[in-house]
Amino acid sequence: IASVVTGVMPSRNNLPPAAVLPEKLVHVTGRTIPGQSAGEMGPKFDPWFIEASQYRDTKYIHGAFPEYGFQRTEGKMTPDGYRFEAPKLQLAQGMLSDQFQSRVRLLKSIELQRQELDRAAQVSEFDRHRQKAVSMLLDGGVHRSLDVHAADAKLQERYGRNSFGWSLLMARQLVESGVSLVQVNLGNDESWDTHESAFRNLSQFLLPPTDRAVSALIDDLGERGLLDDVLIVMAGEFGRTPRVFGAKNKLPGRDHWGAVQTVFFAGGGVRGGTVIGSSDSIGGYPKSDPQTPEGMAATIYESLGLPKTIAWKDSLDRPHHVYHGDPIAGLKS
């Protein structure tokens, strides 16, 4: 979805249309989890990845660090010098803004002499991307939207001084600054993969910081007059099995389950307290008004103001429609 938004929505205030934070999801084996890039759309539609979390050693660390970190194997729990922050957008040491601008102007004058290359489409595309990078580098507003530690101390406490809280605070700042869609990955790798120790990990390490951060985000948007304009969606890839496994080894948990799950919506005109659909008595299969991932995506696209006819075009100029379902009926007032 972030790639689609990158492809079909404009940039605002020197910021890209979509961002993903605080890190890419990487499996314990070191393999990057599929589905995070633009795929067949091509790399130019990849969303802006903001690598703000330094807790990337997934062998040892899971959850909302540092307050709610937990581990599954022995090892060092907290890396030295940990700080949650986006990579710094700054000039090389010793270089002033005027010097940088002078170099940009020199580069442009050289390129003007290369008229044949300037007429090439791919060179023009490169120039646009370079100009975007220069604008981001020199824009103080971009820097401020990425700095969560400059926020009011009480506001940081409300969100939680951990990777979940800081991530949602950064997301709010980015949206307020002009980013149309922000995807926040709450928990690296297998934090929520609760095949075992589910009840301990959920109750002690995962749900408390999630509840705190999401509640703070809703309140913060409301206080700023933005809640009606910003849709919050909280979802995972799938649900968990109705049956509990692992009781014999005293580490009970639930396995993957694709038949039914719950998705949370708030803001963006959503009618609070509304429940759409239901499962059977054991939470195994839909019972009434079943919904689909395509409907969830369509709800997001509609909230962004995208018309149902919108499409992105591939390298052969073939259109690919964005909508593959209808927005969820009855969700909004």
N, C-alpha and C positions, 0 to 999 in steps of 0.2 A: 504494500500500500504506500509506503514511503517513497518507493521508486516511481510509482504511478504519479504521485503528487509532484515529485521532482520533474517528471516529464511534461506535465500538463498545466502546472500552475506557475505564475511569475514569481521572480525574486522581489523582495521588498527590503528597503533599508540596508542594502549590501549584505543581506542574509539569504541563504538558499531557501527554497520552498519547504524542504523537509529535513529533519535531523533525527539521528538515532544516537542514544547515549545510555549508560556511561561507558559501554564497552561492547565489542562484538562478542557473541556467544561462542565459546571455544570448548570442545569436548575434552574430557580428561586425557584423551589420547593425543591432544594437540591439534585435532582436526577442527576446522571452522565449521560450525553447524550450517547446513545448507539453508537457503531461503532468505538470507539477509542482504543479498545484493540484488541488482536489477535482472539478473538471469538473461533470458532471451531478449530483453529490451536493450541490453548492451551496457557497458560500464559507464557511459556518459550519463546514464540515468541512475547510477548508484546514489543513494542518499548521503548526506553529510554525516559521517561517523565521528562522534566526539568522544575520544578515548580519555575519559576523566577519572576512571577508577584504576588504581595501581594494584588492586588485588586480583591478579590474573593467574596465580599459581593454583589451578583448580584441584590439584591433588590434595591440598590442605585446607583451603579456605572456601566457605560458602556463606550465603546470607547477606545481611545488612551490616557491613563493617564500618567502624570498629565496634559499635555498641552491641550488635547482635550476631557476631560471627560464630560459626561453629565449624567443626571439621569431622571427617569420617575416617581419616587415617592419621597416623602419627606424623608430626612434622612441626615446623615453625609456624605459629599461628599468625603473628603480625609482622610484616616486613618492616625493616628499619626505615625511618623517614617517610612514613605513609602520609600522604595528603591527597584529599579528593579535590582535583582541579583539572580543568581542561588544558590541553597543550597550549602553551603561551603563543599568542599571535604577536610576534615582536620582531623588530629589525635586528640585524646582526649587531653584536656588541660593538659599541663605539660609533655606530652609524646614526646620524641624525635624520629626521624626517625630510628636511630640505635636501640632504644629500641623496636620499633614496629617490625622491621625486626627480632630481636632476638626472639620475641614472635611467629612470623610466623615460624621460624625455629624450635622452641620447639614444636609447634603444629604438624609440619610435622613429627618430630621424634616420637611423640606419635602415630600418625596414621600409621607409618610404622610397628608398633608392632601389628597392628590389621589387619592382612593379609586377613582374611576372608571378613571383611567389605571392604577392599580396592579392592577386586575383584568384588564387587557388582557394576553393571552399574550405579545405581542411586547415589551411593556415588562418583563415578568418575565424574558424571555430576555435583554434588554439588561442588567438588573440583575445577572443571574448572571455575564455576561461582565465587567461592571465590577468585581464583587467578586473575580473571579479575577485581574484586573489589579492591584487593590489588594493582594491577598495576595502576588503575585509581587514587587511593588515593595518590600514591607516585609520579605520573608523573606531573612534572611542566608544560609540554605542555598542558595537559588536563585542568589544572587550568587556564592557560592563554586563552584558547579558550572559556572559560565560562565567562571571565571578560570583559564586554563591557566598563566599566568605565576607564579601562587602555588604551583604544584606544585614538588616537589623538583627542583633543577637537574639532577641526574643522571638523573632520570626523563624530563625534557624532552629531554635528550641522547639517551636511548634511542629515544624516538619520532622525534626529529629536529626541530630548530628551524626548521621550515618549515611551509607551510600544510597539507601532508599530515599531518605528525606532530602539529601542534597540533590539527588537526580530529579525529583519532582519540583524542587525549588528552581533548579536550572531550567527545567522544561517550561515552567510558568514565565520565567524571565525571557526566554526565547520567543514564546508565543506573544508576549506583550510587546516584544521588539519587532515582530513582523514575520516570524516563521509560521507557516500555515499548519504544519503537522509535526509533532514531536513524538517519536516512539521511545519509551523508556523501558529498558530491560531490567526488571527488578530481580536481581540475583544472577550471578554468573553460572554458567554451565548447568550443573545438576542440583542447584539449590532447592528447587521445587520437585525434584524427582523422588518422591517420597515412597519408594518401594519398601523401605524399612524405617523404623524410628519415626514414623509419620506424625504420631500424636505429640511426641516430645518436640520434634523440630518445628512443627507448625505452631504449637501453643507457646513455645518459649523463644523461638528465633525468627520465624517468618511472618506470622500474622500480626504480632504487636507493632513492629515498625511499619508494616503495610497499612494497617488501620490508622496509625498516627499520621503517616505521610499523606495518604489519600484524603483523610478528613481535613488536614491542614490545607491541602490544595483546594478543596471545595470551598472552605471558609475564606481562604485568601482571594480566590477569584471572585467570590461574592462580595467581599469588602471592597474590591477594586472595580466593581461594576462590570466584570467580564464574564460572569458565570453563564449568562444567557447566550453568550456568543461563542463559548468554548465547550465542545463536547468532550467528555472524559469517558474513555472506554477501558475497562480492565478485563483481560481475557488471557487464557493460555491456549496451548495447541490442542488440548483434549481434556477429557475428564479423568476420573480415577474409578477403579472398579468398585462396585457395590460391596464385593466381598473383601474382607480383611485377610491379608496373608502374613505369615511369619509369626503367628502367635506363640508357636512352640519355642522359638528361640528368644522370646521376650522382646523382639524388635518389630512389632506389627506395623504393616503399611499397606498401601494399595497400589496395584499395577496400572498400566495405561488402559484407557477406556475411551473409545471414540464414539460410542453410541449417544452419549448425552453429557452435557456440561452446562455450567452457568456463566453468563457474561453480565458484567455490571456496567450500567450507563448512568451518567450524571451530567448536569449542565446542558447547554446547547438546546434548550427548549424541552428537555425530557420532563415528563410528569413524575415527580418524586413519589416513591411508594408504589409505583406500578409494577405488577408482576405479569409477565407475558409467557404463557406456556407452562406446562408442568410435566413432571416425570411420573413414572409408576411408583408404587409404594416403597420400593427398595432403591430408587434412584438409578435404575438400570437402563430404561428406554423412555423416549418421549411418550407422554400420554395425551396431551392436548396442545394444539397450536404450535407444532414444531417449527423451529427456525433453522436457518442455514448460514454457513460462513459467507456465502455470497450476499445474503441479506444484511449481515453485519457490515460487510464492506460497503454495500450500497448506502447504508445509513450514514457511514462516515463520509462518503463522497457527497451525499446530499447536503450534509452539514457544512461542507466546504464550499457549497454553491456550485458544484460541477453539474452541468446539464447531462441528461441521460444519453445524449448523442455524442458525448466527448470521446475521443480516441487518441491514442498515441500512434506514431508512425515508425515503422522499422526502417532498416537501411535501404530497402527497396521501395520505400514510400507507400507501403501497404498499411491501411488503418487497422488498429486493434482496439475494439471497444472496451471501455473501462468497466461498465456495468455488466454484471452477469446475474443479476437478481434485483429484487425490489427492496426499498427500505422497509424496515420492520414496522408494520402497521400498529397503531395504537401506542407507540412508544412516546411520541411527543404530543404536547398539548396544542 
